[in-house]
Amino acid sequence: MTTPNVDLTGKIPNNVGLSDDVKLRRALETWLPQYLEWWNDMGPSDFADKPVFLRTAVSVDPGGWAHYDYVKMPDYRWGIFLDPNAEAASIKCGDDAGAPAWTDVPGEHRNTLRRIIVTQADTEPASVEQQRMLGHIAPSLYDLRNLFQVNVEEGRHLWAMVYLLHKYFGRDGRDEADELLMRRSGDPDKPRILGAFNQPCDHWLSFFAFTMFTDRDGKYQLAALSESGFDPLARTTQFMLTEEAHHLFVGETGLDRIIKRSAELQRQDPNGDIRNQGGIDFDLIQRTINYWFTYSLDLFGGEISSNASTFFATGLKGRYREDQYTDHRAIEGSYRVPVVEAGKMVEQEVPLRNAMNEVLRDAYVSDCERALRKWNKTLEAAGSPTRLSLPSRRFHRHQGLYADHRFDPAGNPISQGEYEANLGRWLLVPEDNAYLLSIMKPCYEPGKFANWIAPPNKGIEGRPIEFEYVRLD
């Protein structure tokens, strides 16, 4: 199978041959006004008429896949792009590893594949809803533009999943696509599917932590789906990963810039009091890391999972960088999982296939640890004695083996009373949010930055830091 040429002239830019599939094209063009209605209701608040210096996907060529220019967000050209496929793809993992990949949905996997796609799709509009008010307290035009870039690309990722639902799942898929626009992040009656996407993201410290930790979960989930034996899903997620890299950059460098500025304010204050200088203290940064990292760990699912085993065995979902493994069937291996027995931690050996969620979570944690080392080097260079850390993957969990037990951030079992007594020391609390909102006033002058964050090292796409990334006049 090969990918048709990119069509940029249609109502929906694409490289999936929509012009040749009249029924599908009309269905998606009918869905478009519903999507725009959702965007106007739940997308970035009050910036619809402002030109933003955005990148727009225009190609699948790695050497020049995006175009940069000023765009008003409702006019953004959301499109559908699959990675090109020059040769016949094969199933990457599981019992049928090496067999030809599926170009259509196998009947026996139809419901499972639809559930996988809907769950991934639901995260995309959810994050836009969580972040819709942040533009009003942006620390700079540079950051405001990055927020909006993340938002429009999450919208495009929704389009990528909706295309699969419309194309391959008939009426059920069309109904699921409509439902994606009906759920709302945090709504008590119709919430988003996954817990992390119902948590409030009211300020920029949470936004940077969300794009660092929760979007990073997205990277690993998309990477696992890019190994799918269902070729259209694999190629769709491969292209999504191209855009996802920017979201991770925003989070990782955003937190690094806050850490750098907090260290500067710590030096400036006679008592090392960062809050006294209007900054974000390191204890609050650590609590934010604890909060979003642990909610993101839940997104990988249970440590021991028959679903994960089935997804792998049937070739629906692989491991991160499956091509780096030599055994793509994983029938013989095992994995040691810490479990709670009589209030103590003991290791239990489980079949490797049943631990595939944990294998993926291992890769994610390793990536997060790399970022922590980078932030701690920033602290070291600034002369600060503070060091940040990741909490145990057992702490503050709502899914999996540890959800019914209580642990401190080091992973030690504790009582419910001790856990509740220390939550204000370990996790974000309403008082933290109140303080952060009190210091986060909008800074919209080109080249200027709020007091609580350092400028970036460079601008976007060769532009200077002082560039007018969003035109607000």
C-alpha positions in Angstrom: 0.0 0.0 0.0 1.2 3.5 -0.8 0.0 6.9 0.4 -1.8 9.2 -2.1 -0.4 12.6 -2.7 -1.2 15.3 -0.2 -4.3 17.3 -1.2 -4.2 20.8 0.3 -7.1 22.2 -1.7 -10.0 20.3 -0.3 -12.1 21.3 2.7 -10.1 18.8 4.7 -6.4 18.6 3.8 -5.3 15.0 3.6 -3.1 12.3 2.0 -5.7 9.5 2.3 -7.5 10.1 -1.0 -10.6 11.7 0.3 -11.4 13.2 -3.1 -11.8 9.6 -4.5 -14.0 8.4 -1.6 -17.1 10.6 -2.0 -19.1 8.9 0.8 -16.3 9.2 3.4 -15.5 12.8 2.3 -19.1 13.9 2.7 -19.3 12.2 6.1 -16.2 14.0 7.4 -17.4 17.3 5.9 -20.6 16.9 7.8 -18.6 16.2 11.0 -16.6 19.4 10.4 -19.2 22.0 11.5 -19.9 19.9 14.6 -16.2 19.9 15.4 -16.0 23.7 14.9 -19.0 24.2 17.2 -17.1 22.2 19.8 -13.9 24.2 19.2 -15.8 27.5 19.6 -17.4 26.3 22.8 -14.5 24.5 24.4 -11.3 25.6 22.6 -9.1 28.5 23.7 -11.3 31.1 25.3 -11.5 34.6 23.7 -8.6 34.4 21.2 -10.5 33.3 18.1 -9.9 36.6 16.2 -6.2 36.8 17.0 -3.5 35.8 14.4 -1.2 33.2 15.8 2.2 32.2 14.4 1.4 28.5 13.9 2.8 25.6 12.1 0.4 23.7 9.9 1.0 20.2 8.5 1.2 20.3 4.7 3.2 17.2 3.8 4.4 13.9 5.1 8.0 14.6 4.0 10.2 14.7 7.1 12.4 17.4 5.4 9.6 19.9 5.2 6.3 18.7 6.6 5.0 21.9 8.1 4.3 25.5 7.0 4.6 28.5 9.5 2.5 31.6 9.2 -0.1 33.7 11.1 -3.4 31.8 11.3 -6.6 32.6 13.3 -7.3 29.3 15.2 -10.9 28.8 13.8 -9.3 29.0 10.3 -6.6 26.4 11.1 -6.5 23.7 8.4 -6.9 20.5 10.4 -6.0 17.6 8.2 -5.6 13.8 8.0 -2.1 12.5 7.4 -0.7 9.0 7.4 3.0 8.2 7.1 3.8 7.0 3.6 4.2 3.3 3.2 6.4 2.3 0.3 6.3 -1.4 0.9 3.9 -4.0 2.3 3.8 -3.7 6.1 4.0 -6.7 8.4 2.5 -7.5 11.8 5.3 -6.4 14.3 4.5 -8.5 17.3 2.5 -11.4 18.8 1.5 -14.8 17.6 1.4 -13.7 13.9 4.6 -11.6 13.9 5.9 -11.3 10.4 2.6 -12.0 8.7 1.1 -9.3 6.4 -0.4 -6.4 8.3 -4.2 -5.8 8.0 -5.3 -3.1 5.7 -8.9 -3.5 7.0 -10.3 -4.3 10.4 -10.3 -8.1 11.1 -13.8 -9.0 12.3 -12.5 -10.8 15.4 -10.7 -7.6 16.5 -13.3 -5.0 15.5 -14.6 -4.2 19.0 -11.2 -4.2 20.6 -9.7 -1.9 17.9 -12.6 0.5 18.1 -12.2 0.7 21.9 -8.4 1.4 21.6 -9.0 4.1 19.0 -11.8 5.8 20.9 -9.8 5.8 24.1 -6.9 7.5 22.4 -9.2 9.9 20.5 -10.9 11.0 23.7 -7.7 12.3 25.2 -7.2 14.8 22.3 -10.2 17.1 22.9 -10.0 16.6 26.6 -6.6 18.3 26.9 -7.9 21.3 24.8 -10.8 21.6 27.3 -8.5 21.4 30.3 -6.3 24.2 28.9 -9.0 26.5 27.4 -8.6 29.4 30.0 -4.8 29.5 30.2 -4.3 32.1 27.5 -5.6 34.7 29.9 -2.6 34.3 32.2 0.1 33.5 29.7 3.6 34.5 30.9 4.7 35.7 27.4 3.6 35.8 23.7 6.1 33.0 23.1 4.3 30.7 25.6 0.9 31.8 24.5 1.7 30.7 20.9 3.1 27.4 22.2 -0.1 26.8 24.1 -2.2 27.4 21.0 0.1 25.2 18.9 -0.4 22.4 21.3 -4.2 23.0 21.2 -4.6 23.0 17.4 -2.4 19.9 17.0 -4.4 18.0 19.7 -7.4 19.0 17.5 -5.7 17.5 14.5 -4.9 14.3 16.3 -8.7 14.1 17.1 -9.3 14.3 13.3 -6.7 11.5 12.7 -8.7 9.2 15.0 -12.1 10.3 13.7 -11.0 9.4 10.2 -10.2 5.9 11.3 -13.6 5.6 13.0 -15.5 6.9 9.9 -13.5 4.9 7.4 -13.3 1.5 9.1 -16.1 1.1 11.6 -19.3 2.1 9.8 -22.3 3.4 11.8 -20.7 2.4 15.1 -17.6 4.5 14.2 -19.7 7.5 13.2 -21.6 7.4 16.5 -18.4 7.1 18.4 -17.0 10.2 16.6 -20.1 12.2 17.6 -19.7 11.1 21.2 -16.2 12.4 21.2 -17.7 15.9 20.9 -20.2 15.3 23.6 -18.0 14.3 26.6 -16.4 17.1 28.6 -13.3 17.1 30.8 -14.3 17.1 34.4 -18.0 16.9 33.7 -19.7 14.9 36.6 -22.3 13.4 34.2 -20.3 12.9 31.0 -16.6 13.0 31.8 -13.7 12.0 29.6 -12.7 8.4 29.6 -9.4 8.5 31.5 -8.9 10.1 34.9 -5.9 12.3 34.2 -8.0 14.1 31.5 -10.6 15.1 34.0 -8.2 16.9 36.3 -8.1 20.7 36.4 -5.3 22.4 34.6 -5.9 25.9 35.9 -2.4 27.5 35.7 0.8 27.3 33.8 2.7 25.2 36.3 0.2 22.4 35.7 0.2 23.1 32.0 3.9 22.5 31.7 3.7 19.4 34.0 0.8 18.1 31.9 2.7 18.5 28.6 5.8 17.0 30.3 4.2 14.0 31.9 0.7 13.4 30.5 1.6 14.2 26.9 4.7 12.0 27.4 2.3 9.1 28.2 0.7 10.0 24.9 4.1 9.5 23.2 4.5 6.0 24.5 0.9 5.0 23.8 1.2 6.3 20.3 4.5 4.6 19.8 3.0 1.3 21.0 0.1 1.8 18.6 2.5 2.6 15.7 3.6 -1.0 16.0 0.0 -2.2 15.5 -0.8 -4.9 12.9 -3.7 -2.7 11.7 -1.7 -0.7 9.2 -3.9 2.4 9.0 -3.7 2.9 12.7 0.1 2.3 12.8 0.7 4.9 10.0 -1.7 7.4 11.5 0.0 7.3 14.9 3.5 7.5 13.3 2.6 10.9 11.9 1.0 12.0 15.2 4.3 11.4 16.9 5.9 13.9 14.6 3.7 16.6 16.1 3.7 15.2 19.6 7.5 16.0 20.0 6.7 19.7 20.2 4.3 19.2 23.0 6.9 17.3 25.1 9.4 20.1 24.3 7.0 22.7 25.6 6.5 20.8 28.9 10.1 19.8 29.5 11.6 23.2 28.7 8.8 25.1 30.4 9.4 23.4 33.7 13.2 23.9 33.2 12.6 27.6 32.7 10.6 27.8 35.9 13.2 25.9 37.8 15.9 28.2 36.5 14.0 31.3 37.4 13.2 30.0 40.9 16.9 29.4 41.5 17.6 33.0 40.5 15.0 34.3 42.8 16.3 32.1 45.6 19.7 33.7 45.3 18.2 37.2 45.2 16.2 36.9 48.4 18.2 37.5 51.6 16.5 34.5 53.2 16.3 32.4 50.0 12.5 32.8 50.1 11.3 32.4 46.5 7.7 33.2 47.2 8.8 36.5 48.8 10.2 37.4 45.4 7.0 36.4 43.6 8.3 33.1 42.3 7.4 29.4 42.5 9.1 27.6 45.4 10.7 24.2 44.9 8.4 22.4 47.3 5.4 23.5 45.1 7.2 22.4 42.0 7.9 19.0 43.6 4.3 18.6 44.6 3.2 19.4 41.0 5.6 16.8 39.6 4.2 14.3 42.1 0.6 15.1 41.1 0.9 14.9 37.3 3.5 12.1 37.1 1.4 9.8 39.2 -1.9 10.6 37.4 0.0 9.9 34.1 1.3 6.6 35.4 -2.4 5.4 35.7 -2.8 5.9 32.0 -0.7 2.8 31.2 -3.2 0.5 32.9 -2.7 -2.3 35.4 0.7 -3.8 36.2 -0.7 -7.3 35.5 -3.2 -7.2 32.7 -4.9 -9.8 30.6 -6.0 -7.1 28.2 -2.4 -6.0 27.6 -1.5 -9.7 27.0 -4.3 -10.0 24.4 -3.4 -6.7 22.7 0.2 -7.9 22.3 -0.6 -11.5 21.4 -3.0 -10.4 18.6 -0.6 -7.8 17.2 -2.9 -4.9 18.0 -0.3 -3.0 20.2 3.4 -3.5 20.5 6.1 -2.4 22.8 8.0 0.9 22.6 10.4 0.5 19.7 9.4 -3.1 19.1 12.1 -3.4 16.3 14.8 -3.2 19.0 13.7 -6.5 20.5 14.8 -9.8 19.1 11.8 -11.9 20.3 8.6 -10.4 19.0 6.4 -13.1 20.4 7.4 -12.9 24.1 5.9 -16.3 24.9 8.7 -17.5 27.1 9.7 -14.4 29.1 8.6 -13.3 32.6 8.6 -10.0 34.5 9.0 -9.4 38.3 6.3 -7.1 39.7 6.3 -5.7 43.3 3.0 -6.5 45.0 1.6 -6.0 48.5 1.2 -9.0 50.7 0.3 -8.6 54.4 1.3 -4.9 54.3 4.8 -5.6 52.8 6.2 -5.5 49.3 7.2 -8.8 47.7 8.0 -9.5 44.1 5.8 -11.7 42.0 6.9 -13.2 38.7 4.3 -13.0 35.9 4.4 -14.0 32.3 5.9 -11.2 30.2 2.8 -10.8 28.0 0.7 -10.0 31.1 3.2 -7.3 32.1 3.3 -5.4 28.8 1.7 -2.3 30.4 4.6 -2.3 32.9 7.2 -2.8 30.1 5.8 0.3 28.4 5.7 2.2 31.8 9.3 1.3 32.4 10.3 3.1 29.2 8.2 6.1 30.2 9.7 6.3 33.7 13.2 6.1 32.2 12.4 9.1 29.9 11.0 11.1 32.8 14.1 10.3 34.9 16.2 11.7 32.1 14.3 15.0 32.3 14.7 15.1 36.1 18.5 14.8 35.6 18.5 17.7 33.2 16.5 19.9 35.7 18.8 19.0 38.5 21.8 20.0 36.3 20.0 23.4 35.9 19.8 23.6 39.7 23.4 22.6 40.1 24.5 25.2 37.6 22.5 27.9 39.4 24.2 27.0 42.7 21.0 25.8 44.3 21.2 23.0 46.9 17.7 21.7 45.9 17.3 18.6 43.9 14.0 17.4 42.4 12.9 13.7 42.1 10.2 11.5 40.8 8.0 9.8 43.4 7.6 6.0 43.4 5.3 4.6 40.8 3.3 3.1 43.7 2.4 6.6 45.2 -1.0 8.2 44.6 -2.3 5.6 42.2 -5.9 5.2 41.1 -5.4 2.3 38.7 -3.6 -1.1 39.0 -2.2 -3.1 41.9 -1.5 -0.1 44.1 -4.8 1.7 43.9 -6.3 0.1 47.0 -3.2 0.7 49.1 -1.4 3.8 50.5 2.2 4.6 50.0 4.5 7.6 50.7 6.4 9.2 47.8 9.3 6.8 48.4 7.0 3.9 47.9 6.7 2.7 51.5 3.3 1.3 52.6 1.6 3.6 55.1 -1.8 3.9 56.8 -4.7 5.8 55.3 -4.5 8.3 58.2 -0.8 9.0 57.5 -1.5 9.4 53.8 -4.3 11.9 54.3 -2.3 13.8 56.9 0.5 14.4 54.5 -1.3 15.1 51.2 -0.7 18.8 51.6 3.1 18.1 51.7 3.0 15.7 48.8 0.5 16.9 46.2 -1.1 20.0 44.8 -3.8 21.4 47.1 -6.3 24.3 46.5 -4.1 26.7 48.5 -1.3 26.1 45.9 -3.6 26.9 43.1 -4.7 30.1 44.7 -1.1 31.2 45.2 -0.2 30.3 41.6 -3.1 32.2 40.2 -2.2 35.2 42.3 1.2 35.6 40.7 0.2 34.6 37.1 -0.8 37.8 35.5 -0.7 38.0 31.7 2.5 39.3 30.1 1.7 40.1 26.5 4.5 42.6 25.5 6.8 41.0 22.8 10.1 39.8 24.3 8.9 40.2 27.9 8.3 37.4 30.4 6.5 37.0 33.7 8.6 37.3 36.8 8.2 33.6 37.7 9.7 32.1 34.5 13.0 32.5 32.6 13.0 33.3 28.8 13.7 30.4 26.5 17.2 29.9 24.9 15.9 30.7 21.4 12.7 31.6 19.5 10.6 29.6 17.2 11.5 28.6 13.6 14.4 31.1 13.5 12.5 34.0 14.8 13.9 36.0 17.7 12.5 35.8 21.2 11.1 39.3 20.8 9.0 38.3 17.8 5.3 39.0 18.0 4.1 35.4 18.1 0.5 36.3 18.7 -1.0 39.5 17.4 -3.3 40.8 20.1 -4.0 44.3 18.7 
